[in-house]
Amino acid sequence: MTRISSIAFLVILATLPLWMRDPYYLHMLVTTGIFTIAAMSLNLLLGYNGQLSLGHVAFFGIGAYTSALVSLGFDVDIFDYTFVHDPWPPLAGFALSILVTGFCGYLIGKLSFKVRGAYFVIVTISFAEVVRLVALNWDDLTQGPLALTNIPPMSVGIQSIGYFSFLGKVPNYYLVLGVAVVAFVLIGRIVNSRYGRAMVALKENESLALACGIDVTKYLVFGAVVSAAMAGAAGSLYAHYIRIVDPEIFMFMNTVTMVIMVITGGKGTLFGPVVGGLIFGILPVGLRAVAGPEVQWIIYGAFMIAILLVLPEGIVPAVRRWGATRGADKPKDGMPAQTHLVQGEQAP
């Protein structure tokens, strides 16, 4: 996208609540925005690091639980010690969710990047399952299947002046949009820095990158930390918007949704997860109006397969290639476009 089209796209998103009054559609846009942020974080790992993580939902869930517990407070016994935490403002929970998930990303990166391919995928899936089991069985802390409820909405402000709570769909829409813009800009800065170029080099040819002196572990772990922290931020937004968190947040389907958004939109591109997120966030809503529940999933899957068959690199790379082809065919500096000779025909 050009700068002008990017600004126009952002303006359209910013004005949506002004004319879209239906609460259901606003709710759909908020949840789509949250999962788009999670998809952007996965794209940093999959699209630029070249590492497929099928346990990325673990960071999303850890961020949600961390932010919820910090905001609600807890009282838990660990090894004969009682830890009591009084409720903190939700903004502190948001910040701590980023720190905690970033640290988890560092630990997982250090351990799992010693393996590649299918082994790495198995490690990430196992990590997500272990976290889900902890959330399900540690009743004293997470309430287990009963879920954490009455989570306060996100709020900002100063105690002496007052707080503004993001209570309702429109405030949460703008909150999610703001976080998504910050995440997008941050990923763009990383990708265009030497860190991003090193990650792409490792993805394209790890042996050559090693020969050039690129530290594999350093850059892969860096990508894992940033990716996990962004997923944790998305999980925090989810917890304070839905205001209830249970172990179902670790469903494998949530990871599949993120992967679909990244691959169909175009992995390794900035706008790929955004385009994929909007399509596969809005598509189920449109299908509800024309098909029953069983048929919806069939159409959903068929549409995804069709995109991958027709546009195997994703939507954004295909659009860019189409635009570049059209630009190459246009005349330049008043000269006619180059014509192609038919076999047996001679140039004048």
C-alpha positions in Angstrom: 0.0 0.0 0.0 1.1 3.6 -0.7 1.2 6.1 2.1 -2.0 7.8 0.8 -4.0 4.6 0.6 -2.7 3.6 4.1 -4.0 6.9 5.6 -7.3 6.6 3.7 -7.7 3.0 5.1 -7.0 4.2 8.6 -9.5 7.1 8.3 -12.2 4.6 7.2 -11.5 2.4 10.2 -11.5 5.5 12.5 -15.0 6.6 11.2 -16.7 3.2 11.2 -18.4 3.7 14.6 -19.9 7.0 13.4 -22.2 5.3 10.9 -22.2 1.6 12.1 -24.6 1.7 15.0 -25.4 -2.0 15.3 -23.9 -3.3 18.6 -23.4 -6.8 17.1 -21.3 -5.5 14.2 -19.2 -3.3 16.6 -18.6 -6.3 18.8 -17.5 -8.3 15.8 -15.1 -5.5 14.8 -13.6 -5.3 18.3 -13.0 -9.0 18.5 -11.6 -9.1 14.9 -9.2 -6.3 15.8 -8.0 -8.2 18.9 -7.3 -11.3 16.9 -5.7 -9.2 14.1 -3.2 -7.9 16.7 -2.5 -11.5 17.7 -2.1 -12.5 14.0 0.4 -9.6 13.5 2.4 -10.9 16.4 2.4 -14.4 14.9 3.4 -13.0 11.5 6.6 -11.6 13.1 7.5 -15.2 14.1 6.1 -17.0 11.0 6.5 -14.5 8.2 9.9 -13.0 9.2 11.5 -15.6 11.4 10.2 -18.5 9.3 9.1 -20.4 12.4 5.6 -21.9 12.6 4.2 -21.8 16.1 1.0 -23.7 16.7 1.0 -22.8 20.4 0.9 -19.0 19.9 -2.5 -19.0 21.7 -0.6 -19.8 24.9 0.8 -16.2 25.0 -2.6 -14.8 24.2 -4.1 -16.7 27.1 -1.2 -15.9 29.5 -1.7 -12.2 28.7 -5.4 -12.5 29.4 -5.0 -14.3 32.7 -2.1 -12.1 33.9 -4.0 -8.9 33.2 -7.2 -10.3 34.8 -5.5 -11.5 37.9 -3.5 -8.3 38.4 -6.8 -6.3 38.1 -8.9 -8.6 40.3 -6.3 -9.5 42.9 -5.7 -13.0 44.3 -4.8 -15.0 47.4 -2.8 -18.2 46.7 -0.7 -20.6 48.8 2.6 -21.8 47.3 4.9 -24.1 49.3 3.5 -23.0 52.7 3.7 -19.3 51.7 0.6 -17.3 51.2 0.8 -14.7 48.4 -1.7 -11.9 48.6 -2.1 -9.4 45.8 -4.5 -6.5 46.1 -6.2 -5.3 42.9 -4.2 -2.9 40.7 -5.5 -0.7 37.9 -6.2 -2.5 34.6 -3.5 -0.4 32.9 -0.9 -2.0 35.2 -2.3 -5.4 34.3 -1.9 -4.6 30.6 1.7 -3.6 31.1 2.5 -6.7 33.2 0.8 -8.9 30.7 3.3 -7.6 28.1 6.2 -8.2 30.4 5.2 -11.6 31.6 4.5 -12.9 28.1 7.7 -11.4 26.7 9.6 -13.2 29.4 7.8 -16.5 28.6 8.6 -15.9 24.9 12.3 -15.5 25.9 12.3 -18.8 27.8 10.5 -20.7 25.1 12.7 -19.2 22.4 15.9 -20.2 24.3 14.6 -23.8 24.7 12.7 -24.4 21.5 15.0 -22.8 18.9 17.5 -25.5 19.4 15.2 -27.6 17.2 13.6 -26.8 13.8 10.7 -27.9 11.6 8.2 -30.3 13.0 10.1 -30.6 16.3 9.6 -26.8 16.9 5.9 -27.1 16.1 5.6 -30.0 18.6 7.3 -28.0 21.3 5.0 -25.0 20.8 1.9 -27.2 20.9 3.1 -28.9 24.0 3.7 -25.6 25.7 0.2 -24.4 24.9 -1.3 -27.6 26.3 0.7 -27.4 29.5 -0.5 -23.8 30.1 -4.1 -24.8 29.4 -3.9 -27.6 31.9 -2.4 -25.3 34.5 -5.2 -22.8 34.0 -7.8 -25.6 34.2 -6.5 -27.3 37.4 -5.0 -24.5 39.5 -8.3 -23.6 41.0 -6.9 -21.4 43.8 -5.5 -19.0 41.3 -7.5 -19.3 38.1 -10.8 -20.6 39.4 -10.4 -23.5 36.9 -13.4 -24.2 34.7 -15.5 -21.7 36.8 -13.5 -18.9 35.1 -12.4 -15.5 36.3 -15.4 -13.1 36.2 -16.2 -9.5 36.8 -12.9 -8.4 35.3 -12.9 -4.6 35.3 -12.8 -2.7 32.0 -9.6 -1.1 30.8 -9.2 2.4 32.3 -6.7 5.2 32.2 -6.2 8.3 34.3 -4.8 9.6 37.5 -6.4 9.0 40.9 -6.4 12.7 41.8 -8.1 13.7 38.6 -10.2 10.7 37.7 -10.3 7.7 35.4 -11.8 7.1 32.0 -13.1 3.5 31.6 -13.3 1.9 28.2 -16.8 0.5 29.0 -18.8 -0.2 25.9 -18.2 -1.2 22.4 -17.3 2.2 20.8 -14.6 3.0 23.4 -13.1 -0.5 23.2 -13.1 -0.2 19.4 -10.9 2.8 19.5 -8.7 1.3 22.2 -8.2 -1.8 20.0 -7.6 0.3 16.9 -5.0 2.4 18.8 -3.1 -0.6 20.0 -3.3 -2.2 16.6 -1.8 0.9 15.0 1.0 1.0 17.6 1.7 -2.7 17.0 1.7 -2.2 13.2 4.2 0.7 13.4 6.4 -1.2 15.8 6.6 -4.2 13.6 7.3 -2.0 10.6 10.2 -0.4 12.4 11.6 -3.8 13.4 11.3 -5.2 9.9 13.1 -2.3 8.3 15.9 -2.4 10.9 19.0 -4.5 11.0 17.1 -6.9 13.3 14.4 -7.4 10.7 16.9 -7.9 7.9 18.8 -10.4 10.0 15.5 -12.4 10.7 14.6 -12.4 7.0 18.1 -13.6 6.1 17.8 -16.5 8.6 14.5 -17.4 7.2 15.7 -17.4 3.6 19.0 -19.2 4.1 20.2 -19.9 7.6 23.5 -21.5 6.5 24.4 -18.4 4.5 23.4 -16.1 7.3 25.6 -18.0 9.7 28.5 -17.7 7.3 27.9 -13.9 7.3 28.2 -13.8 11.1 24.5 -13.5 12.0 23.8 -14.8 15.5 20.9 -17.2 15.0 19.8 -17.5 18.6 19.9 -13.8 19.3 17.6 -12.8 16.4 15.3 -15.7 16.7 14.8 -15.2 20.4 14.3 -11.4 19.8 11.5 -12.2 17.4 10.0 -14.6 19.8 10.0 -12.1 22.7 8.4 -9.3 20.7 5.9 -11.7 19.1 4.9 -13.1 22.5 4.6 -9.7 24.1 2.2 -8.5 21.4 0.1 -11.6 21.7 0.0 -10.9 25.5 -1.2 -7.4 24.8 -4.0 -8.7 22.6 -5.0 -11.2 25.3 -5.1 -8.4 27.9 -7.4 -6.4 25.6 -9.6 -9.5 25.2 -9.9 -10.1 29.0 -10.9 -6.5 29.8 -13.4 -6.4 26.9 -15.1 -9.7 27.4 -14.6 -9.4 31.2 -14.5 -13.2 31.7 -11.6 -15.6 31.1 -11.6 -19.4 31.3 -9.4 -22.2 30.0 -11.3 -22.2 26.7 -9.2 -19.3 25.7 -6.4 -21.8 25.0 -8.5 -23.6 22.3 -6.4 -24.8 19.4 -9.0 -23.2 17.1 -7.8 -19.8 18.2 -4.3 -20.6 17.0 -5.7 -21.9 13.7 -7.6 -18.6 13.3 -4.4 -16.6 13.7 -2.5 -18.9 11.2 -5.3 -18.6 8.7 -5.2 -14.8 8.9 -1.5 -14.7 8.4 -1.2 -17.1 5.5 -4.2 -16.0 3.5 -3.4 -12.4 3.9 0.3 -12.9 3.0 2.9 -14.0 5.5 6.0 -11.8 5.7 4.1 -8.7 4.7 3.0 -5.9 7.0 -0.6 -5.7 5.7 -1.1 -9.4 5.2 -2.4 -10.2 8.8 -4.6 -7.0 8.6 -6.2 -8.0 5.3 -6.5 -11.7 6.4 -7.9 -10.6 9.8 -10.6 -8.4 8.3 -11.7 -11.0 5.8 -11.8 -14.0 8.1 -13.3 -11.8 11.0 -16.1 -10.4 8.8 -16.7 -13.5 6.7 -18.5 -15.6 9.4 -20.8 -12.7 10.1 -21.8 -12.5 6.5 -22.3 -16.2 6.2 -24.8 -16.2 9.1 -27.2 -14.3 7.0 -27.2 -16.7 4.1 -26.4 -20.2 5.5 -27.0 -22.5 8.4 -24.4 -23.3 11.0 -23.2 -26.5 9.3 -23.0 -24.9 5.9 -21.1 -21.9 7.2 -18.0 -23.9 8.1 -18.1 -25.6 4.7 -18.2 -22.3 2.9 -15.6 -20.9 5.2 -13.2 -23.8 4.6 -13.9 -23.8 0.8 -13.2 -20.0 0.6 -9.9 -20.4 2.4 -8.8 -23.3 0.2 -9.8 -21.3 -2.9 -7.6 -18.4 -1.8 -4.6 -20.7 -1.2 -5.0 -22.4 -4.5 -5.5 -19.3 -6.6 -3.2 -17.0 -4.5 -0.6 -19.4 -2.8 1.5 -16.5 -1.6 -1.5 -14.7 -0.1 -3.7 -11.8 -1.0 -1.3 -8.9 -0.4 1.7 -10.3 -2.4 -0.7 -11.1 -5.3 -2.1 -7.6 -5.3 1.4 -6.1 -5.2 2.5 -8.4 -8.1 -0.6 -7.4 -10.1 0.1 -3.7 -9.5 3.8 -4.1 -10.5 2.8 -5.8 -13.7 0.4 -3.1 -14.6 3.0 -0.4 -13.8 5.5 -2.2 -16.1 3.1 -2.3 -19.0 2.4 1.5 -18.9 4.3 3.8 -21.3 7.1 5.8 -19.7 8.3 9.3 -20.8 5.9 9.5 -23.7 7.3 6.3 -25.3 4.9 3.6 -26.4 4.6 0.5 -24.4 6.8 -2.4 -25.5 5.1 -4.8 -27.9 5.7 -8.5 -28.0 6.7 -10.0 -31.4 4.8 -12.9 -32.8 6.8 -15.9 -33.8 8.2 -15.3 -37.3 7.6 -11.6 -37.2 10.6 -9.2 -37.6 11.0 -6.0 -35.8 10.9 -2.9 -38.0 
